[in-house]
Amino acid sequence: MIIEFKVGDNAVYPGHGVGKILAIDTKEILGTSQTFYSVQMVETGMKIMIPKNNVASVGLRPIISRQEADKVVGILKEKDVKIDNQTWNRRYREYMEKIKTGSVYEIAAVLRDLFLLKVDKELSFGERKMLDTARNLLLKELTLAKSQEDLFGEDEVKAIFGIEG
């Protein structure tokens, strides 16, 4: 499936979060004409050029729909979850792999698991940093997919995102 973006569209780049398509440029590289999406990351301001024909392989995707956002909130609210009791560094590697997939559902599962783990015990520095990363990656996309009133209408969701009521 080929995903097409227009200038001004929001898109998600795995591991970096939400970006805005600033331009669609064609450049000649080694005698071959290639079209690139010029994407500016919202969080950091970093600009990335992604070849149009590499969009699928790098995982650039549109913002999730309202229905998908509802499913993400459902994942975040699950309480009956078996959390891995392996060593923190094993868990860290496993969670990092999930975040790198760029799947909003995987990132939601990591955020939920770390949030629930934090209730039981002190998180390592790496896990706290990962909790923040997962929170930031999800928050921007969810607020674009749903209204803030819908998203933060429930205390448990506010708590996960560290938003004061």
C-alpha positions in Angstrom: 0.0 0.0 0.0 1.5 3.4 -1.0 0.8 6.2 1.4 0.7 9.7 -0.1 1.1 12.8 1.9 0.4 16.4 1.1 2.2 19.5 2.3 0.7 20.4 5.7 -0.2 16.9 6.6 0.8 15.5 10.0 2.7 12.2 9.9 4.3 9.9 12.5 7.9 8.9 12.1 8.7 5.8 14.3 10.9 6.7 17.3 10.6 10.4 16.7 6.9 11.1 16.9 4.7 13.5 15.0 6.0 15.6 12.2 4.5 18.0 9.7 5.1 17.6 5.9 6.8 20.9 5.0 7.5 20.3 1.3 7.7 17.6 -1.4 10.9 18.1 -3.3 12.4 16.4 -6.3 16.2 16.2 -6.3 18.6 14.6 -8.7 21.0 12.1 -7.0 23.6 10.3 -9.1 21.6 11.0 -12.2 18.4 9.7 -10.9 15.5 11.9 -10.0 14.0 11.2 -6.6 11.1 12.8 -4.7 11.4 13.5 -1.0 9.1 14.4 1.8 10.6 17.1 3.9 9.3 16.5 7.4 9.8 18.7 10.5 9.4 16.9 13.8 7.0 18.8 16.1 8.8 18.0 19.4 12.4 18.7 18.4 12.1 20.9 15.3 14.5 18.5 13.5 14.0 18.2 9.8 14.2 14.9 8.0 14.1 14.2 4.3 12.4 10.9 3.4 12.5 9.5 -0.1 8.9 9.0 -1.2 9.6 5.4 -2.3 11.0 4.6 1.2 8.0 5.8 3.2 6.8 2.2 3.9 10.2 0.9 4.8 10.9 3.7 7.3 7.4 3.4 8.8 6.2 7.0 8.1 2.4 6.9 8.6 -0.6 9.1 8.9 -1.9 10.1 12.4 -4.3 7.5 13.8 -8.1 7.9 13.6 -10.5 8.6 16.4 -11.4 4.9 16.6 -7.7 3.9 16.8 -7.2 6.5 19.5 -10.1 5.0 21.5 -8.4 1.6 21.2 -5.1 3.1 22.4 -6.9 4.6 25.4 -8.4 1.2 26.0 -4.9 -0.4 26.1 -3.7 2.3 28.5 -6.6 1.7 30.9 -6.1 -2.1 31.1 -5.2 -3.1 34.6 -5.2 -6.8 34.4 -1.8 -7.1 32.8 1.0 -9.6 33.5 4.1 -7.6 33.8 7.4 -9.3 33.0 9.4 -10.0 36.1 12.7 -10.3 34.2 15.6 -8.0 34.9 15.1 -4.3 34.2 17.7 -4.3 31.3 16.0 -7.2 29.6 12.6 -5.5 30.0 14.2 -2.3 28.7 15.5 -3.9 25.5 12.1 -5.5 24.9 10.3 -2.2 25.4 12.8 -0.4 23.2 12.0 -2.8 20.4 8.3 -2.2 20.8 8.8 1.6 20.7 11.0 1.3 17.6 8.2 -0.4 15.7 6.3 2.9 15.6 3.1 1.0 16.4 0.9 3.2 18.5 -0.5 0.1 20.2 2.9 -1.2 21.1 3.9 2.2 22.5 0.7 2.3 24.5 1.4 -1.2 25.9 4.9 0.0 27.0 3.5 3.1 28.6 0.9 1.2 30.4 3.3 -1.5 31.6 5.8 1.0 32.9 3.1 3.1 34.6 1.8 0.0 36.4 5.3 -1.1 37.3 6.0 2.3 38.8 3.2 1.7 41.3 4.9 -1.4 42.6 8.5 -0.4 42.6 11.0 2.3 41.8 11.8 2.4 38.1 15.4 2.5 36.9 16.7 5.7 35.3 16.4 4.0 31.9 12.9 2.9 32.5 11.8 6.4 33.7 13.3 7.9 30.6 11.5 5.3 28.5 8.2 6.1 30.3 8.7 9.7 29.3 9.6 8.8 25.7 6.5 6.6 25.3 4.3 9.3 27.0 5.6 12.0 24.7 5.3 9.9 21.5 1.7 9.0 22.3 0.5 12.3 23.7 1.1 14.4 20.6 -0.5 11.9 18.3 -3.5 11.3 20.6 -4.2 15.0 21.0 -4.3 15.3 17.2 -6.6 12.3 16.8 -9.0 13.2 19.6 -10.1 16.4 21.4 -8.3 17.0 24.6 -11.7 17.0 26.5 -12.4 13.4 25.1 -8.9 12.3 25.8 -8.5 13.6 29.4 -12.1 13.2 30.5 -11.1 10.3 32.6 -8.9 10.6 35.7 -6.9 7.4 35.0 -5.9 8.7 31.5 -4.8 12.0 33.1 -2.8 10.1 35.7 -0.9 8.1 33.0 0.0 11.3 31.2 0.9 13.1 34.4 -1.7 15.8 33.8 -3.0 17.5 36.9 -6.8 17.6 37.3 
